[in-house]
Amino acid sequence: MGCICSKEVITVNSRKYKVCECLGEGGFSTVFLVEDIITCKKYAIKKIICHGLEDQQLAIKEIEYYKLIKHPNVIECIDSTCEGTADPLRNTTSKILIILPYYQKGTLANVLEQRAKNSDYMKPIDILNIFLQICEGVKAFHEAKPEPLAHRDLKTANIMFSDIGTPVIMDLGSVTTARVQICSTQAARALQDLAAERCSMPYRAPELFNVESYCMVDERTDIWSLGCILYALCYFKSPFDTVYERGDSIALAVISAHVTFPEGYAEFNFTDVKSQSNGTSIYIYYNRKHS
């Protein structure tokens, strides 16, 4: 699905938006930077083309999750619409449009990539403040009603920064019911295939690489991903990105929990740093050794 012409105007519920540029393109959607024709305010529009009814239902479910999770560390849905009905038998597609805030500061992945160029490590207190806010956002999913939810694709590229520097979790396309009871080999294979499709490997939990035939998969998959994000805040990338760069198997490294630390920075102890939010305190001692 190619990027549309920058002169195109997209209408969502009678409101018109001028397309400025294509911000990104994935396997399931394209995101455009747009400008409200009346207010001149910039937004991001996520455009999802659905080729089947199941795809359409998943996209509509994503919109429902945006509306359900109301938290300052989770992205909000400004507006949305569904056009047409997906029917492969009639060779018709549907189009889902989701209006989201535009965060010009970019993603945590962008920030870490820039810092890595100059070995510009974050201060311990900054790491903890960012990480704690991300955890608060994830907590909103895990405490959702009527049942807990899991994000399932937490990674640095899915954390945006607001204009005031608040980390915001985005891309709810992989969000699902947190607790999934697996009762057959077929169900295990289906979940494993879905994870391979929607969960980024360097941040994917081990139980999603090798789903057992009779087990419960729950919100702890997000906790693993949070650990990888914390590592990235300290060392610029997931502990399993380097595995991929070497050409080794990420799945084997994750399942064996084989984590290494950059040479000269192996000692990463924590104490003396205190971060508070809603009565929750974290005490961490941080000592990075330079080579």
Backbone hydrogen bonds in HBPLUS format (Angstrom, degrees):
<---DONOR---> <-ACCEPTOR-->    atom                        ^
c    i                          cat <-CA-CA->   ^        H-A-AA   ^      H-
h    n   atom  resd res      DA  || num        DHA   H-A  angle D-A-AA Bond
n    s   type  num  typ     dist DA aas  dist angle  dist       angle   num
A0008-GLU N   A0005-CYS O   3.07 MM   3  5.57 166.5  2.08 117.9 121.9     1
A0019-VAL N   A0008-GLU O   2.95 MM  11  5.65 175.0  1.95 172.6 170.9     2
A0010-ILE N   A0017-TYR O   2.77 MM   7  5.13 160.3  1.80 156.6 157.3     3
A0017-TYR N   A0010-ILE O   2.77 MM   7  5.13 150.5  1.85 147.3 157.5     4
A0012-VAL N   A0015-ARG O   2.85 MM   3  5.26 163.1  1.88 155.4 156.9     5
A0015-ARG N   A0012-VAL O   3.05 MM   3  5.26 161.2  2.09 113.4 117.1     6
A0037-ILE N   A0016-LYS O   3.12 MM  21  5.91 171.3  2.13 144.3 147.0     7
A0018-LYS N   A0035-GLU O   2.81 MM  17  5.10 161.6  1.84 150.4 146.0     8
A0035-GLU N   A0018-LYS O   2.81 MM  17  5.10 145.5  1.92 137.2 148.9     9
A0020-CYS N   A0033-LEU O   2.73 MM  13  5.43 165.7  1.75 155.3 157.8    10
A0021-GLU N   A0033-LEU O   3.35 MM  12  5.30 155.8  2.42 134.0 138.2    11
A0033-LEU N   A0021-GLU O   2.80 MM  12  5.30 162.5  1.83 154.5 160.6    12
A0023-LEU N   A0031-VAL O   2.74 MM   8  5.44 147.1  1.85 141.8 151.9    13
A0024-GLY N   A0031-VAL O   3.27 MM   7  5.26 149.4  2.37 144.1 141.5    14
A0031-VAL N   A0024-GLY O   2.84 MM   7  5.26 170.7  1.85 152.8 155.4    15
A0026-GLY N   A0029-SER O   2.80 MM   3  5.34 175.9  1.80 168.9 169.8    16
A0030-THR N   A0047-LYS O   2.97 MM  17  5.26 153.8  2.04 143.9 152.3    17
A0047-LYS N   A0030-THR O   2.76 MM  17  5.26 177.9  1.76 165.5 166.3    18
A0032-PHE N   A0045-ILE O   2.86 MM  13  5.18 159.8  1.90 145.3 150.3    19
A0045-ILE N   A0032-PHE O   2.84 MM  13  5.18 160.5  1.88 148.7 155.3    20
A0034-VAL N   A0043-TYR O   2.89 MM   9  5.35 173.7  1.89 152.6 154.2    21
A0043-TYR N   A0034-VAL O   2.91 MM   9  5.35 157.4  1.97 139.5 145.5    22
A0036-ASP N   A0041-LYS O   2.85 MM   5  5.36 169.9  1.86 155.9 154.8    23
A0040-CYS N   A0036-ASP O   2.68 MM   4  4.82 141.5  1.82 139.7 147.7    24
A0044-ALA N   A0100-LEU O   2.90 MM  56  5.07 176.8  1.90 146.7 147.8    25
A0100-LEU N   A0044-ALA O   2.72 MM  56  5.07 167.7  1.74 166.2 168.3    26
A0046-LYS N   A0098-ILE O   2.85 MM  52  5.03 165.7  1.87 148.4 150.7    27
A0098-ILE N   A0046-LYS O   2.93 MM  52  5.03 154.7  2.00 140.7 148.8    28
A0048-ILE N   A0096-ILE O   2.86 MM  48  5.00 167.0  1.88 150.6 154.9    29
A0096-ILE N   A0048-ILE O   2.84 MM  48  5.00 169.8  1.85 152.0 155.3    30
A0050-CYS N   A0094-SER O   2.87 MM  44  5.14 166.8  1.88 148.5 152.7    31
A0094-SER N   A0050-CYS O   3.03 MM  44  5.14 156.4  2.09 140.2 147.7    32
A0056-GLN N   A0052-GLY O   3.07 MM   4  6.40 157.3  2.13 149.5 156.2    33
A0057-GLN N   A0053-LEU O   2.90 MM   4  6.14 156.9  1.95 148.8 154.8    34
A0058-LEU N   A0054-GLU O   3.00 MM   4  6.23 153.4  2.07 147.1 154.0    35
A0059-ALA N   A0055-ASP O   3.00 MM   4  6.28 154.0  2.07 147.7 154.5    36
A0060-ILE N   A0056-GLN O   2.96 MM   4  6.22 157.9  2.01 150.7 156.6    37
A0061-LYS N   A0057-GLN O   2.89 MM   4  6.04 147.7  2.00 139.7 149.3    38
A0062-GLU N   A0058-LEU O   2.95 MM   4  6.24 143.8  2.08 140.5 150.0    39
A0063-ILE N   A0059-ALA O   3.22 MM   4  6.61 152.6  2.30 143.8 149.5    40
A0064-GLU N   A0060-ILE O   3.08 MM   4  6.44 152.9  2.15 144.5 152.0    41
A0065-TYR N   A0061-LYS O   2.97 MM   4  6.32 146.9  2.08 147.5 156.4    42
A0066-TYR N   A0062-GLU O   3.06 MM   4  6.45 151.5  2.15 148.8 156.3    43
A0067-LYS N   A0063-ILE O   3.15 MM   4  6.48 153.1  2.23 147.2 153.9    44
A0068-LEU N   A0064-GLU O   2.88 MM   4  6.08 137.9  2.06 140.0 152.6    45
A0069-ILE N   A0065-TYR O   2.98 MM   4  6.03 171.7  1.99 157.0 156.8    46
A0074-VAL N   A0071-HIS O   3.02 MM   3  5.30 159.8  2.06 122.2 121.4    47
A0169-ILE N   A0073-ASN O   2.78 MM  96  5.98 173.6  1.79 133.1 132.8    48
A0075-ILE N   A0169-ILE O   2.87 MM  94  5.87 167.9  1.88 164.9 160.7    49
A0078-ILE N   A0099-ILE O   2.75 MM  21  5.22 152.6  1.82 152.1 155.8    50
A0099-ILE N   A0079-ASP O   2.76 MM  20  5.02 169.0  1.77 148.0 150.8    51
A0081-THR N   A0097-LEU O   2.96 MM  16  5.37 143.1  2.10 147.8 155.6    52
A0097-LEU N   A0081-THR O   2.96 MM  16  5.37 167.5  1.97 156.3 160.1    53
A0083-GLU N   A0095-LYS O   2.80 MM  12  5.08 167.1  1.82 149.5 154.1    54
A0095-LYS N   A0083-GLU O   2.83 MM  12  5.08 160.0  1.87 147.2 154.1    55
A0087-ASP N   A0092-THR O   2.98 MM   5  5.13 167.0  2.00 127.0 129.9    56
A0090-ARG N   A0087-ASP O   3.12 MM   3  5.48 132.5  2.35 107.5 119.0    57
A0091-ASN N   A0087-ASP O   2.94 MM   4  5.96 107.5  2.48 137.4 156.1    58
A0092-THR N   A0087-ASP O   3.01 MM   5  5.13 170.1  2.02 139.5 140.1    59
A0106-GLY N   A0103-TYR O   3.30 MM   3  5.98 165.8  2.32 115.5 119.7    60
A0161-PHE N   A0106-GLY O   3.06 MM  55  6.13 138.2  2.24 169.4 174.9    61
A0111-VAL N   A0107-THR O   3.11 MM   4  6.50 159.1  2.16 148.9 153.8    62
A0108-LEU N   A0159-ILE O   2.69 MM  51  5.48 145.5  1.80 158.9 165.6    63
A0112-LEU N   A0108-LEU O   2.91 MM   4  6.12 166.3  1.93 156.2 159.3    64
A0109-ALA N   A0156-THR O   3.11 MM  47  4.74 137.0  2.30 115.0 108.6    65
A0113-GLU N   A0109-ALA O   2.95 MM   4  6.04 152.4  2.02 144.3 152.1    66
A0114-GLN N   A0110-ASN O   3.11 MM   4  6.35 157.4  2.16 148.5 153.5    67
A0115-ARG N   A0111-VAL O   3.00 MM   4  6.25 159.4  2.04 149.5 155.7    68
A0116-ALA N   A0112-LEU O   2.89 MM   4  5.97 150.6  1.97 145.0 152.7    69
A0118-ASN N   A0115-ARG O   3.16 MM   3  5.68 142.0  2.31 110.6 119.5    70
A0120-ASP N   A0115-ARG O   2.86 MM   5  4.79 170.0  1.87 144.6 142.5    71
A0119-SER N   A0116-ALA O   3.19 MM   3  4.73 165.3  2.21  97.9 102.2    72
A0126-ASP N   A0123-LYS O   2.99 MM   3  5.27 122.3  2.34 105.4 120.1    73
A0127-ILE N   A0123-LYS O   2.99 MM   4  6.32 159.9  2.03 159.9 166.3    74
A0128-LEU N   A0124-PRO O   3.00 MM   4  6.24 165.8  2.02 153.7 156.9    75
A0129-ASN N   A0125-ILE O   2.97 MM   4  6.08 156.7  2.03 142.7 149.2    76
A0130-ILE N   A0126-ASP O   3.05 MM   4  6.16 165.6  2.07 150.3 153.7    77
A0131-PHE N   A0127-ILE O   2.90 MM   4  6.02 167.3  1.92 151.6 156.0    78
A0132-LEU N   A0128-LEU O   2.82 MM   4  5.80 162.6  1.85 147.8 152.8    79
A0133-GLN N   A0129-ASN O   3.30 MM   4  6.36 156.7  2.36 137.4 142.8    80
A0134-ILE N   A0130-ILE O   3.06 MM   4  6.38 152.9  2.14 149.1 157.0    81
A0135-CYS N   A0131-PHE O   2.89 MM   4  6.19 157.3  1.94 151.2 157.7    82
A0136-GLU N   A0132-LEU O   2.92 MM   4  6.22 146.1  2.04 142.7 152.2    83
A0137-GLY N   A0133-GLN O   3.06 MM   4  6.37 150.3  2.16 143.1 150.2    84
A0138-VAL N   A0134-ILE O   2.97 MM   4  6.33 157.0  2.02 151.0 157.4    85
A0139-LYS N   A0135-CYS O   2.83 MM   4  6.02 151.4  1.91 146.4 154.8    86
A0140-ALA N   A0136-GLU O   3.26 MM   4  6.56 138.8  2.44 137.0 145.9    87
A0140-ALA N   A0137-GLY O   3.13 MM   3  5.27 130.0  2.39  97.3 109.8    88
A0141-PHE N   A0138-VAL O   3.00 MM   3  5.30 128.0  2.28 103.6 116.7    89
A0142-HIS N   A0138-VAL O   3.09 MM   4  6.47 163.5  2.12 154.1 158.2    90
A0143-GLU N   A0139-LYS O   2.91 MM   4  6.03 133.0  2.14 146.1 157.3    91
A0144-ALA N   A0141-PHE O   3.14 MM   3  5.17 163.2  2.16 111.3 112.2    92
A0149-LEU N   A0141-PHE O   2.89 MM   8  4.97 162.7  1.92 136.0 136.6    93
A0178-ALA N   A0148-PRO O   2.97 MM  30  5.45 173.8  1.98 128.8 128.5    94
A0150-ALA N   A0176-THR O   2.91 MM  26  5.61 160.1  1.95 161.3 166.8    95
A0176-THR N   A0150-ALA O   3.03 MM  26  5.61 156.0  2.09 155.7 163.4    96
A0158-ASN N   A0155-LYS O   2.97 MM   3  5.36 154.8  2.03 111.6 119.8    97
A0159-ILE N   A0156-THR O   3.34 MM   3  5.35 157.7  2.39 108.4 107.3    98
A0170-MET N   A0158-ASN O   2.91 MM  12  5.30 165.7  1.93 153.1 152.6    99
A0160-MET N   A0168-VAL O   2.80 MM   8  5.01 163.8  1.83 154.2 150.2   100
A0168-VAL N   A0160-MET O   2.74 MM   8  5.01 156.7  1.79 141.9 146.2   101
A0162-SER N   A0166-THR O   2.91 MM   4  5.11 161.3  1.95 138.5 143.7   102
A0165-GLY N   A0162-SER O   2.92 MM   3  5.01 162.6  1.95 110.9 114.3   103
A0175-VAL N   A0172-LEU O   3.29 MM   3  5.22 158.8  2.34 101.0 107.3   104
A0180-VAL N   A0217-VAL O   2.73 MM  37  5.19 169.2  1.74 162.3 165.7   105
A0217-VAL N   A0180-VAL O   2.95 MM  37  5.19 166.5  1.96 152.4 152.0   106
A0182-ILE N   A0215-CYS O   2.75 MM  33  5.19 169.3  1.76 170.2 170.8   107
A0215-CYS N   A0182-ILE O   3.12 MM  33  5.19 139.9  2.29 126.0 137.9   108
A0188-ALA N   A0184-SER O   3.05 MM   4  6.27 153.8  2.12 143.3 150.8   109
A0189-ARG N   A0185-THR O   2.94 MM   4  6.17 160.1  1.98 149.4 154.2   110
A0190-ALA N   A0186-GLN O   2.97 MM   4  6.18 155.8  2.03 146.0 152.9   111
A0191-LEU N   A0187-ALA O   3.06 MM   4  6.28 160.2  2.10 148.4 152.4   112
A0192-GLN N   A0188-ALA O   2.98 MM   4  6.16 158.3  2.03 148.3 154.9   113
A0193-ASP N   A0189-ARG O   2.88 MM   4  6.06 155.8  1.94 149.6 155.8   114
A0194-LEU N   A0190-ALA O   2.97 MM   4  6.16 153.2  2.05 142.6 150.3   115
A0195-ALA N   A0191-LEU O   2.89 MM   4  6.10 156.2  1.95 148.2 154.4   116
A0196-ALA N   A0192-GLN O   3.01 MM   4  6.22 151.9  2.09 141.3 148.9   117
A0197-GLU N   A0193-ASP O   3.10 MM   4  6.30 134.1  2.32 136.9 148.6   118
A0197-GLU N   A0194-LEU O   3.12 MM   3  5.04 129.3  2.39  92.4 106.0   119
A0198-ARG N   A0194-LEU O   2.95 MM   4  6.14 145.9  2.07 148.1 157.2   120
A0199-CYS N   A0195-ALA O   2.80 MM   4  5.03 153.3  1.87 144.3 145.2   121
A0203-TYR N   A0200-SER O   3.11 MM   3  5.74 154.3  2.18 119.5 127.4   122
A0204-ARG N   A0201-MET O   3.14 MM   3  4.97 164.7  2.17 106.3 111.1   123
A0208-LEU N   A0205-ALA O   3.03 MM   3  5.58 157.8  2.08 115.8 123.0   124
A0209-PHE N   A0206-PRO O   3.06 MM   3  5.22 146.1  2.18 103.8 113.9   125
A0210-ASN N   A0206-PRO O   3.34 MM   4  6.65 151.5  2.43 153.2 159.5   126
A0221-THR N   A0218-ASP O   3.27 MM   3  6.44 171.8  2.27 129.7 130.6   127
A0222-ASP N   A0219-GLU O   2.99 MM   3  5.65 143.5  2.13 115.6 123.5   128
A0224-TRP N   A0220-ARG O   3.22 MM   4  6.57 154.1  2.29 149.4 153.5   129
A0225-SER N   A0221-THR O   3.33 MM   4  6.63 161.3  2.36 140.6 145.2   130
A0226-LEU N   A0222-ASP O   2.85 MM   4  6.14 149.2  1.94 146.5 155.4   131
A0227-GLY N   A0223-ILE O   3.04 MM   4  6.36 148.4  2.14 144.4 152.2   132
A0227-GLY N   A0224-TRP O   3.02 MM   3  5.13 119.0  2.41  97.0 112.1   133
A0228-CYS N   A0224-TRP O   3.12 MM   4  6.57 149.1  2.22 147.8 156.2   134
A0229-ILE N   A0225-SER O   2.95 MM   4  6.29 147.9  2.05 145.9 155.3   135
A0230-LEU N   A0226-LEU O   2.87 MM   4  6.17 156.2  1.93 151.3 157.3   136
A0231-TYR N   A0227-GLY O   3.04 MM   4  6.29 156.6  2.09 144.4 150.5   137
A0232-ALA N   A0228-CYS O   2.97 MM   4  6.22 152.8  2.04 140.5 148.2   138
A0233-LEU N   A0229-ILE O   2.87 MM   4  6.19 148.2  1.97 148.8 157.7   139
A0234-CYS N   A0230-LEU O   3.19 MM   4  6.49 139.6  2.36 140.1 150.2   140
A0234-CYS N   A0231-TYR O   3.06 MM   3  5.17 128.0  2.34  96.5 110.4   141
A0235-TYR N   A0231-TYR O   2.77 MM   4  6.00 155.0  1.84 153.1 161.3   142
A0236-PHE N   A0232-ALA O   2.57 MM   4  4.47 130.0  1.81 139.6 136.2   143
A0241-ASP N   A0238-SER O   3.14 MM   3  5.25 163.8  2.16 108.0 113.0   144
A0244-TYR N   A0240-PHE O   3.30 MM   4  6.60 154.8  2.37 140.3 145.2   145
A0245-GLU N   A0241-ASP O   2.97 MM   4  6.29 156.6  2.02 148.4 155.4   146
A0246-ARG N   A0242-THR O   3.02 MM   4  6.20 139.0  2.20 139.0 148.3   147
A0248-ASP N   A0243-VAL O   3.04 MM   5  5.38 144.5  2.17 167.1 158.5   148
A0247-GLY N   A0244-TYR O   2.93 MM   3  5.04 146.9  2.04 102.0 112.7   149
A0253-ALA N   A0249-SER O   3.19 MM   4  6.37 159.8  2.23 141.6 147.3   150
A0254-VAL N   A0250-ILE O   2.80 MM   4  5.99 160.1  1.84 159.0 164.1   151
A0255-ILE N   A0251-ALA O   2.92 MM   4  6.03 172.9  1.92 154.1 156.5   152
A0256-SER N   A0252-LEU O   3.03 MM   4  6.04 151.8  2.11 141.9 149.2   153
A0258-HIS N   A0253-ALA O   2.86 MM   5  5.11 160.7  1.89 155.9 158.6   154
A0257-ALA N   A0254-VAL O   2.87 MM   3  4.79 149.9  1.96 101.0 110.9   155
A0265-TYR N   A0262-PRO O   2.90 MM   3  5.43 154.1  1.97 139.9 141.5   156
A0273-VAL N   A0284-ILE O   2.92 MM  11  5.15 148.6  2.02 133.3 143.5   157
A0284-ILE N   A0273-VAL O   3.08 MM  11  5.15 153.5  2.15 134.7 143.0   158
A0282-ILE N   A0275-SER O   3.28 MM   7  5.55 138.6  2.46 140.1 151.4   159
A0277-SER N   A0280-THR O   3.14 MM   3  5.27 145.3  2.26 135.4 145.8   160
A0280-THR N   A0277-SER O   2.92 MM   3  5.27 165.3  1.94 118.3 122.5   161
